[in-house]
């Protein structure tokens, strides 16, 4: 699915919640701690990461994907 969000730069936790890939920001943070979050194929380990404007392929676990466009 493709998701368009405004408010760049956006923290990775709130991005996962806004894109519907995590039910809450705290769940998103747990997924990041567990190494289950990738942005454009790179594993994210920093919960404080802020993504700039642009388009990213965000993957949570093995089967949840979204193409996120941040504006």
PDB file of N, CA, C and O in Angstrom, chain B, residues numbered from 101:
ATOM      1  N   UNK B 101       0.825  -1.215   0.000  1.00  0.00           N
ATOM      2  CA  UNK B 101       0.000   0.000   0.000  1.00  0.00           C
ATOM      3  C   UNK B 101       0.857   1.261   0.000  1.00  0.00           C
ATOM      4  O   UNK B 101       1.985   1.256   0.491  1.00  0.00           O
ATOM      5  N   UNK B 102       0.325   2.313  -0.540  1.00  0.00           N
ATOM      6  CA  UNK B 102       1.039   3.586  -0.549  1.00  0.00           C
ATOM      7  C   UNK B 102       0.372   4.522   0.445  1.00  0.00           C
ATOM      8  O   UNK B 102      -0.853   4.632   0.489  1.00  0.00           O
ATOM      9  N   UNK B 103       1.195   5.197   1.243  1.00  0.00           N
ATOM     10  CA  UNK B 103       0.698   6.099   2.273  1.00  0.00           C
ATOM     11  C   UNK B 103       1.379   7.442   2.083  1.00  0.00           C
ATOM     12  O   UNK B 103       2.602   7.507   1.961  1.00  0.00           O
ATOM     13  N   UNK B 104       0.593   8.522   2.056  1.00  0.00           N
ATOM     14  CA  UNK B 104       1.174   9.855   1.986  1.00  0.00           C
ATOM     15  C   UNK B 104       0.948  10.549   3.322  1.00  0.00           C
ATOM     16  O   UNK B 104      -0.178  10.625   3.815  1.00  0.00           O
ATOM     17  N   UNK B 105       2.030  11.053   3.900  1.00  0.00           N
ATOM     18  CA  UNK B 105       1.953  11.724   5.194  1.00  0.00           C
ATOM     19  C   UNK B 105       2.612  13.090   5.075  1.00  0.00           C
ATOM     20  O   UNK B 105       3.544  13.276   4.293  1.00  0.00           O
ATOM     21  N   UNK B 106       2.118  14.044   5.860  1.00  0.00           N
ATOM     22  CA  UNK B 106       2.777  15.337   5.913  1.00  0.00           C
ATOM     23  C   UNK B 106       3.434  15.474   7.276  1.00  0.00           C
ATOM     24  O   UNK B 106       3.146  14.696   8.186  1.00  0.00           O
ATOM     25  N   UNK B 107       4.302  16.443   7.421  1.00  0.00           N
ATOM     26  CA  UNK B 107       4.943  16.682   8.710  1.00  0.00           C
ATOM     27  C   UNK B 107       6.377  16.213   8.760  1.00  0.00           C
ATOM     28  O   UNK B 107       6.865  15.844   9.827  1.00  0.00           O
ATOM     29  N   UNK B 108       7.074  16.218   7.618  1.00  0.00           N
ATOM     30  CA  UNK B 108       8.489  15.845   7.627  1.00  0.00           C
ATOM     31  C   UNK B 108       9.282  16.971   8.278  1.00  0.00           C
ATOM     32  O   UNK B 108       8.906  18.132   8.119  1.00  0.00           O
ATOM     33  N   UNK B 109      10.358  16.685   9.002  1.00  0.00           N
ATOM     34  CA  UNK B 109      10.832  15.346   9.333  1.00  0.00           C
ATOM     35  C   UNK B 109       9.971  14.689  10.410  1.00  0.00           C
ATOM     36  O   UNK B 109       9.521  15.352  11.345  1.00  0.00           O
ATOM     37  N   UNK B 110       9.750  13.401  10.275  1.00  0.00           N
ATOM     38  CA  UNK B 110       8.878  12.674  11.193  1.00  0.00           C
ATOM     39  C   UNK B 110       9.662  11.564  11.876  1.00  0.00           C
ATOM     40  O   UNK B 110      10.457  10.874  11.238  1.00  0.00           O
ATOM     41  N   UNK B 111       9.436  11.395  13.174  1.00  0.00           N
ATOM     42  CA  UNK B 111      10.095  10.328  13.911  1.00  0.00           C
ATOM     43  C   UNK B 111       9.629   8.971  13.414  1.00  0.00           C
ATOM     44  O   UNK B 111       8.479   8.814  13.004  1.00  0.00           O
ATOM     45  N   UNK B 112      10.513   8.002  13.449  1.00  0.00           N
ATOM     46  CA  UNK B 112      10.210   6.681  12.891  1.00  0.00           C
ATOM     47  C   UNK B 112       9.040   6.016  13.632  1.00  0.00           C
ATOM     48  O   UNK B 112       8.225   5.342  13.001  1.00  0.00           O
ATOM     49  N   UNK B 113       8.945   6.190  14.937  1.00  0.00           N
ATOM     50  CA  UNK B 113       7.856   5.577  15.698  1.00  0.00           C
ATOM     51  C   UNK B 113       6.499   6.111  15.289  1.00  0.00           C
ATOM     52  O   UNK B 113       5.567   5.339  15.067  1.00  0.00           O
ATOM     53  N   UNK B 114       6.380   7.436  15.186  1.00  0.00           N
ATOM     54  CA  UNK B 114       5.092   8.011  14.802  1.00  0.00           C
ATOM     55  C   UNK B 114       4.788   7.740  13.332  1.00  0.00           C
ATOM     56  O   UNK B 114       3.622   7.654  12.948  1.00  0.00           O
ATOM     57  N   UNK B 115       5.824   7.604  12.509  1.00  0.00           N
ATOM     58  CA  UNK B 115       5.604   7.260  11.100  1.00  0.00           C
ATOM     59  C   UNK B 115       4.993   5.868  10.985  1.00  0.00           C
ATOM     60  O   UNK B 115       4.049   5.669  10.220  1.00  0.00           O
ATOM     61  N   UNK B 116       5.521   4.899  11.740  1.00  0.00           N
ATOM     62  CA  UNK B 116       4.984   3.539  11.690  1.00  0.00           C
ATOM     63  C   UNK B 116       3.526   3.522  12.127  1.00  0.00           C
ATOM     64  O   UNK B 116       2.702   2.817  11.545  1.00  0.00           O
ATOM     65  N   UNK B 117       3.214   4.310  13.163  1.00  0.00           N
ATOM     66  CA  UNK B 117       1.830   4.357  13.648  1.00  0.00           C
ATOM     67  C   UNK B 117       0.931   5.020  12.611  1.00  0.00           C
ATOM     68  O   UNK B 117      -0.154   4.518  12.319  1.00  0.00           O
ATOM     69  N   UNK B 118       1.378   6.148  12.050  1.00  0.00           N
ATOM     70  CA  UNK B 118       0.556   6.880  11.082  1.00  0.00           C
ATOM     71  C   UNK B 118       0.337   6.074   9.809  1.00  0.00           C
ATOM     72  O   UNK B 118      -0.705   6.200   9.167  1.00  0.00           O
ATOM     73  N   UNK B 119       1.314   5.244   9.437  1.00  0.00           N
ATOM     74  CA  UNK B 119       1.201   4.444   8.219  1.00  0.00           C
ATOM     75  C   UNK B 119       0.400   3.167   8.453  1.00  0.00           C
ATOM     76  O   UNK B 119       0.129   2.422   7.512  1.00  0.00           O
ATOM     77  N   UNK B 120       0.016   2.911   9.721  1.00  0.00           N
ATOM     78  CA  UNK B 120      -0.773   1.727  10.020  1.00  0.00           C
ATOM     79  C   UNK B 120       0.051   0.455  10.135  1.00  0.00           C
ATOM     80  O   UNK B 120      -0.507  -0.642  10.110  1.00  0.00           O
ATOM     81  N   UNK B 121       1.368   0.581  10.260  1.00  0.00           N
ATOM     82  CA  UNK B 121       2.229  -0.597  10.374  1.00  0.00           C
ATOM     83  C   UNK B 121       2.415  -1.028  11.824  1.00  0.00           C
ATOM     84  O   UNK B 121       2.859  -2.144  12.095  1.00  0.00           O
ATOM     85  N   UNK B 122       2.073  -0.136  12.757  1.00  0.00           N
ATOM     86  CA  UNK B 122       2.125  -0.465  14.182  1.00  0.00           C
ATOM     87  C   UNK B 122       0.894   0.167  14.821  1.00  0.00           C
ATOM     88  O   UNK B 122       0.472   1.254  14.425  1.00  0.00           O
ATOM     89  N   UNK B 123       0.316  -0.519  15.815  1.00  0.00           N
ATOM     90  CA  UNK B 123      -0.922  -0.011  16.390  1.00  0.00           C
ATOM     91  C   UNK B 123      -0.685   1.157  17.351  1.00  0.00           C
ATOM     92  O   UNK B 123      -1.607   1.918  17.643  1.00  0.00           O
ATOM     93  N   UNK B 124       0.554   1.298  17.842  1.00  0.00           N
ATOM     94  CA  UNK B 124       0.861   2.400  18.743  1.00  0.00           C
ATOM     95  C   UNK B 124       2.326   2.774  18.585  1.00  0.00           C
ATOM     96  O   UNK B 124       3.114   2.007  18.032  1.00  0.00           O
ATOM     97  N   UNK B 125       2.684   3.951  19.072  1.00  0.00           N
ATOM     98  CA  UNK B 125       4.079   4.380  19.002  1.00  0.00           C
ATOM     99  C   UNK B 125       4.951   3.488  19.864  1.00  0.00           C
ATOM    100  O   UNK B 125       6.094   3.210  19.501  1.00  0.00           O
ATOM    101  N   UNK B 126       4.432   3.026  21.012  1.00  0.00           N
ATOM    102  CA  UNK B 126       5.247   2.160  21.871  1.00  0.00           C
ATOM    103  C   UNK B 126       5.456   0.793  21.225  1.00  0.00           C
ATOM    104  O   UNK B 126       6.518   0.192  21.385  1.00  0.00           O
ATOM    105  N   UNK B 127       4.452   0.295  20.495  1.00  0.00           N
ATOM    106  CA  UNK B 127       4.657  -0.949  19.761  1.00  0.00           C
ATOM    107  C   UNK B 127       5.711  -0.748  18.673  1.00  0.00           C
ATOM    108  O   UNK B 127       6.550  -1.619  18.441  1.00  0.00           O
ATOM    109  N   UNK B 128       5.660   0.398  18.015  1.00  0.00           N
ATOM    110  CA  UNK B 128       6.670   0.706  16.996  1.00  0.00           C
ATOM    111  C   UNK B 128       8.069   0.706  17.606  1.00  0.00           C
ATOM    112  O   UNK B 128       9.008   0.175  17.013  1.00  0.00           O
ATOM    113  N   UNK B 129       8.208   1.305  18.796  1.00  0.00           N
ATOM    114  CA  UNK B 129       9.514   1.335  19.463  1.00  0.00           C
ATOM    115  C   UNK B 129       9.985  -0.070  19.825  1.00  0.00           C
ATOM    116  O   UNK B 129      11.175  -0.367  19.722  1.00  0.00           O
ATOM    117  N   UNK B 130       9.067  -0.938  20.246  1.00  0.00           N
ATOM    118  CA  UNK B 130       9.449  -2.326  20.538  1.00  0.00           C
ATOM    119  C   UNK B 130       9.918  -3.042  19.274  1.00  0.00           C
ATOM    120  O   UNK B 130      10.891  -3.795  19.308  1.00  0.00           O
ATOM    121  N   UNK B 131       9.230  -2.809  18.170  1.00  0.00           N
ATOM    122  CA  UNK B 131       9.636  -3.425  16.901  1.00  0.00           C
ATOM    123  C   UNK B 131      11.029  -2.956  16.493  1.00  0.00           C
ATOM    124  O   UNK B 131      11.839  -3.742  16.001  1.00  0.00           O
ATOM    125  N   UNK B 132      11.300  -1.665  16.701  1.00  0.00           N
ATOM    126  CA  UNK B 132      12.624  -1.121  16.358  1.00  0.00           C
ATOM    127  C   UNK B 132      13.688  -1.760  17.242  1.00  0.00           C
ATOM    128  O   UNK B 132      14.748  -2.149  16.752  1.00  0.00           O
ATOM    129  N   UNK B 133      13.413  -1.871  18.553  1.00  0.00           N
ATOM    130  CA  UNK B 133      14.369  -2.496  19.476  1.00  0.00           C
ATOM    131  C   UNK B 133      14.645  -3.939  19.079  1.00  0.00           C
ATOM    132  O   UNK B 133      15.769  -4.421  19.220  1.00  0.00           O
ATOM    133  N   UNK B 134      13.615  -4.633  18.579  1.00  0.00           N
ATOM    134  CA  UNK B 134      13.784  -6.022  18.188  1.00  0.00           C
ATOM    135  C   UNK B 134      14.404  -6.204  16.814  1.00  0.00           C
ATOM    136  O   UNK B 134      14.594  -7.335  16.366  1.00  0.00           O
ATOM    137  N   UNK B 135      14.723  -5.104  16.137  1.00  0.00           N
ATOM    138  CA  UNK B 135      15.345  -5.198  14.822  1.00  0.00           C
ATOM    139  C   UNK B 135      14.378  -5.588  13.722  1.00  0.00           C
ATOM    140  O   UNK B 135      14.799  -6.108  12.689  1.00  0.00           O
ATOM    141  N   UNK B 136      13.084  -5.347  13.922  1.00  0.00           N
ATOM    142  CA  UNK B 136      12.097  -5.772  12.947  1.00  0.00           C
ATOM    143  C   UNK B 136      11.664  -4.706  11.969  1.00  0.00           C
ATOM    144  O   UNK B 136      10.713  -4.908  11.214  1.00  0.00           O
ATOM    145  N   UNK B 137      12.353  -3.555  11.968  1.00  0.00           N
ATOM    146  CA  UNK B 137      11.930  -2.455  11.095  1.00  0.00           C
ATOM    147  C   UNK B 137      13.048  -2.148  10.097  1.00  0.00           C
ATOM    148  O   UNK B 137      14.209  -1.991  10.475  1.00  0.00           O
ATOM    149  N   UNK B 138      12.675  -2.065   8.815  1.00  0.00           N
ATOM    150  CA  UNK B 138      13.637  -1.695   7.778  1.00  0.00           C
ATOM    151  C   UNK B 138      13.086  -0.519   6.988  1.00  0.00           C
ATOM    152  O   UNK B 138      11.886  -0.434   6.730  1.00  0.00           O
ATOM    153  N   UNK B 139      13.975   0.379   6.610  1.00  0.00           N
ATOM    154  CA  UNK B 139      13.622   1.476   5.706  1.00  0.00           C
ATOM    155  C   UNK B 139      14.532   1.352   4.499  1.00  0.00           C
ATOM    156  O   UNK B 139      15.754   1.417   4.629  1.00  0.00           O
ATOM    157  N   UNK B 140      13.946   1.173   3.329  1.00  0.00           N
ATOM    158  CA  UNK B 140      14.696   0.951   2.089  1.00  0.00           C
ATOM    159  C   UNK B 140      15.717  -0.172   2.243  1.00  0.00           C
ATOM    160  O   UNK B 140      16.823  -0.083   1.711  1.00  0.00           O
ATOM    161  N   UNK B 141      15.346  -1.235   2.972  1.00  0.00           N
ATOM    162  CA  UNK B 141      16.200  -2.409   3.101  1.00  0.00           C
ATOM    163  C   UNK B 141      17.208  -2.349   4.224  1.00  0.00           C
ATOM    164  O   UNK B 141      17.854  -3.355   4.519  1.00  0.00           O
ATOM    165  N   UNK B 142      17.366  -1.189   4.866  1.00  0.00           N
ATOM    166  CA  UNK B 142      18.336  -1.064   5.955  1.00  0.00           C
ATOM    167  C   UNK B 142      17.628  -1.209   7.294  1.00  0.00           C
ATOM    168  O   UNK B 142      16.601  -0.572   7.529  1.00  0.00           O
ATOM    169  N   UNK B 143      18.180  -2.056   8.181  1.00  0.00           N
ATOM    170  CA  UNK B 143      17.576  -2.263   9.498  1.00  0.00           C
ATOM    171  C   UNK B 143      17.739  -1.000  10.331  1.00  0.00           C
ATOM    172  O   UNK B 143      18.821  -0.414  10.381  1.00  0.00           O
ATOM    173  N   UNK B 144      16.660  -0.585  10.984  1.00  0.00           N
ATOM    174  CA  UNK B 144      16.666   0.619  11.822  1.00  0.00           C
ATOM    175  C   UNK B 144      16.824   0.191  13.275  1.00  0.00           C
ATOM    176  O   UNK B 144      16.063  -0.641  13.770  1.00  0.00           O
ATOM    177  N   UNK B 145      17.818   0.762  13.960  1.00  0.00           N
ATOM    178  CA  UNK B 145      17.999   0.437  15.374  1.00  0.00           C
ATOM    179  C   UNK B 145      17.868   1.677  16.259  1.00  0.00           C
ATOM    180  O   UNK B 145      17.867   1.561  17.484  1.00  0.00           O
ATOM    181  N   UNK B 146      17.759   2.854  15.656  1.00  0.00           N
ATOM    182  CA  UNK B 146      17.693   4.106  16.410  1.00  0.00           C
ATOM    183  C   UNK B 146      16.242   4.572  16.498  1.00  0.00           C
ATOM    184  O   UNK B 146      15.640   4.960  15.497  1.00  0.00           O
ATOM    185  N   UNK B 147      15.680   4.526  17.739  1.00  0.00           N
ATOM    186  CA  UNK B 147      14.292   4.942  17.921  1.00  0.00           C
ATOM    187  C   UNK B 147      14.113   6.439  17.712  1.00  0.00           C
ATOM    188  O   UNK B 147      13.003   6.902  17.451  1.00  0.00           O
ATOM    189  N   UNK B 148      15.191   7.194  17.824  1.00  0.00           N
ATOM    190  CA  UNK B 148      15.112   8.647  17.659  1.00  0.00           C
ATOM    191  C   UNK B 148      15.265   9.100  16.224  1.00  0.00           C
ATOM    192  O   UNK B 148      15.318  10.300  15.953  1.00  0.00           O
ATOM    193  N   UNK B 149      15.339   8.145  15.290  1.00  0.00           N
ATOM    194  CA  UNK B 149      15.533   8.490  13.875  1.00  0.00           C
ATOM    195  C   UNK B 149      14.385   9.344  13.365  1.00  0.00           C
ATOM    196  O   UNK B 149      13.215   9.032  13.590  1.00  0.00           O
ATOM    197  N   UNK B 150      14.735  10.433  12.671  1.00  0.00           N
ATOM    198  CA  UNK B 150      13.720  11.254  12.015  1.00  0.00           C
ATOM    199  C   UNK B 150      13.953  11.157  10.512  1.00  0.00           C
ATOM    200  O   UNK B 150      15.057  11.399  10.024  1.00  0.00           O
ATOM    201  N   UNK B 151      12.896  10.801   9.790  1.00  0.00           N
ATOM    202  CA  UNK B 151      13.018  10.668   8.343  1.00  0.00           C
ATOM    203  C   UNK B 151      12.716  12.004   7.673  1.00  0.00           C
ATOM    204  O   UNK B 151      11.732  12.658   8.019  1.00  0.00           O
ATOM    205  N   UNK B 152      13.551  12.421   6.715  1.00  0.00           N
ATOM    206  CA  UNK B 152      13.298  13.672   5.983  1.00  0.00           C
ATOM    207  C   UNK B 152      12.188  13.470   4.952  1.00  0.00           C
ATOM    208  O   UNK B 152      11.665  12.366   4.804  1.00  0.00           O
ATOM    209  N   UNK B 153      11.836  14.533   4.247  1.00  0.00           N
ATOM    210  CA  UNK B 153      10.837  14.420   3.185  1.00  0.00           C
ATOM    211  C   UNK B 153      11.366  13.502   2.091  1.00  0.00           C
ATOM    212  O   UNK B 153      12.563  13.490   1.805  1.00  0.00           O
ATOM    213  N   UNK B 154      10.471  12.737   1.487  1.00  0.00           N
ATOM    214  CA  UNK B 154      10.873  11.813   0.433  1.00  0.00           C
ATOM    215  C   UNK B 154       9.975  10.592   0.450  1.00  0.00           C
ATOM    216  O   UNK B 154       8.982  10.539   1.175  1.00  0.00           O
ATOM    217  N   UNK B 155      10.344   9.605  -0.366  1.00  0.00           N
ATOM    218  CA  UNK B 155       9.573   8.371  -0.451  1.00  0.00           C
ATOM    219  C   UNK B 155      10.430   7.212   0.033  1.00  0.00           C
ATOM    220  O   UNK B 155      11.569   7.048  -0.403  1.00  0.00           O
ATOM    221  N   UNK B 156       9.882   6.413   0.931  1.00  0.00           N
ATOM    222  CA  UNK B 156      10.622   5.308   1.536  1.00  0.00           C
ATOM    223  C   UNK B 156       9.781   4.048   1.460  1.00  0.00           C
ATOM    224  O   UNK B 156       8.553   4.100   1.522  1.00  0.00           O
ATOM    225  N   UNK B 157      10.460   2.907   1.326  1.00  0.00           N
ATOM    226  CA  UNK B 157       9.777   1.627   1.469  1.00  0.00           C
ATOM    227  C   UNK B 157      10.039   1.171   2.903  1.00  0.00           C
ATOM    228  O   UNK B 157      11.176   0.885   3.277  1.00  0.00           O
ATOM    229  N   UNK B 158       8.971   1.107   3.699  1.00  0.00           N
ATOM    230  CA  UNK B 158       9.102   0.752   5.108  1.00  0.00           C
ATOM    231  C   UNK B 158       8.578  -0.667   5.279  1.00  0.00           C
ATOM    232  O   UNK B 158       7.479  -0.994   4.831  1.00  0.00           O
ATOM    233  N   UNK B 159       9.381  -1.508   5.935  1.00  0.00           N
ATOM    234  CA  UNK B 159       8.995  -2.904   6.156  1.00  0.00           C
ATOM    235  C   UNK B 159       9.001  -3.170   7.654  1.00  0.00           C
ATOM    236  O   UNK B 159       9.943  -2.809   8.360  1.00  0.00           O
ATOM    237  N   UNK B 160       7.932  -3.807   8.126  1.00  0.00           N
ATOM    238  CA  UNK B 160       7.841  -4.224   9.527  1.00  0.00           C
ATOM    239  C   UNK B 160       7.669  -5.738   9.523  1.00  0.00           C
ATOM    240  O   UNK B 160       6.699  -6.261   8.975  1.00  0.00           O
ATOM    241  N   UNK B 161       8.616  -6.434  10.137  1.00  0.00           N
ATOM    242  CA  UNK B 161       8.567  -7.889  10.114  1.00  0.00           C
ATOM    243  C   UNK B 161       8.818  -8.410   8.708  1.00  0.00           C
ATOM    244  O   UNK B 161       9.477  -7.752   7.904  1.00  0.00           O
ATOM    245  N   UNK B 162       8.295  -9.586   8.415  1.00  0.00           N
ATOM    246  CA  UNK B 162       8.560 -10.188   7.113  1.00  0.00           C
ATOM    247  C   UNK B 162       7.505  -9.830   6.064  1.00  0.00           C
ATOM    248  O   UNK B 162       7.799  -9.816   4.869  1.00  0.00           O
ATOM    249  N   UNK B 163       6.276  -9.540   6.507  1.00  0.00           N
ATOM    250  CA  UNK B 163       5.195  -9.420   5.527  1.00  0.00           C
ATOM    251  C   UNK B 163       4.520  -8.065   5.456  1.00  0.00           C
ATOM    252  O   UNK B 163       3.704  -7.849   4.560  1.00  0.00           O
ATOM    253  N   UNK B 164       4.821  -7.151   6.349  1.00  0.00           N
ATOM    254  CA  UNK B 164       4.133  -5.855   6.322  1.00  0.00           C
ATOM    255  C   UNK B 164       5.013  -4.814   5.641  1.00  0.00           C
ATOM    256  O   UNK B 164       6.105  -4.500   6.114  1.00  0.00           O
ATOM    257  N   UNK B 165       4.523  -4.286   4.530  1.00  0.00           N
ATOM    258  CA  UNK B 165       5.249  -3.276   3.784  1.00  0.00           C
ATOM    259  C   UNK B 165       4.349  -2.077   3.571  1.00  0.00           C
ATOM    260  O   UNK B 165       3.124  -2.197   3.602  1.00  0.00           O
ATOM    261  N   UNK B 166       4.954  -0.922   3.355  1.00  0.00           N
ATOM    262  CA  UNK B 166       4.202   0.239   2.861  1.00  0.00           C
ATOM    263  C   UNK B 166       5.199   1.166   2.172  1.00  0.00           C
ATOM    264  O   UNK B 166       6.336   1.323   2.618  1.00  0.00           O
ATOM    265  N   UNK B 167       4.755   1.769   1.092  1.00  0.00           N
ATOM    266  CA  UNK B 167       5.560   2.828   0.466  1.00  0.00           C
ATOM    267  C   UNK B 167       5.057   4.130   1.064  1.00  0.00           C
ATOM    268  O   UNK B 167       3.914   4.528   0.834  1.00  0.00           O
ATOM    269  N   UNK B 168       5.913   4.792   1.830  1.00  0.00           N
ATOM    270  CA  UNK B 168       5.514   5.986   2.565  1.00  0.00           C
ATOM    271  C   UNK B 168       6.131   7.207   1.889  1.00  0.00           C
ATOM    272  O   UNK B 168       7.346   7.278   1.701  1.00  0.00           O
ATOM    273  N   UNK B 169       5.284   8.161   1.530  1.00  0.00           N
ATOM    274  CA  UNK B 169       5.754   9.418   0.969  1.00  0.00           C
ATOM    275  C   UNK B 169       5.554  10.501   2.016  1.00  0.00           C
ATOM    276  O   UNK B 169       4.429  10.791   2.420  1.00  0.00           O
ATOM    277  N   UNK B 170       6.665  11.098   2.452  1.00  0.00           N
ATOM    278  CA  UNK B 170       6.623  12.150   3.463  1.00  0.00           C
ATOM    279  C   UNK B 170       6.723  13.496   2.767  1.00  0.00           C
ATOM    280  O   UNK B 170       7.600  13.713   1.930  1.00  0.00           O
ATOM    281  N   UNK B 171       5.810  14.404   3.124  1.00  0.00           N
ATOM    282  CA  UNK B 171       5.845  15.715   2.507  1.00  0.00           C
ATOM    283  C   UNK B 171       6.048  16.794   3.530  1.00  0.00           C
ATOM    284  O   UNK B 171       6.102  17.973   3.180  1.00  0.00           O
TER     285      UNK B 171
END
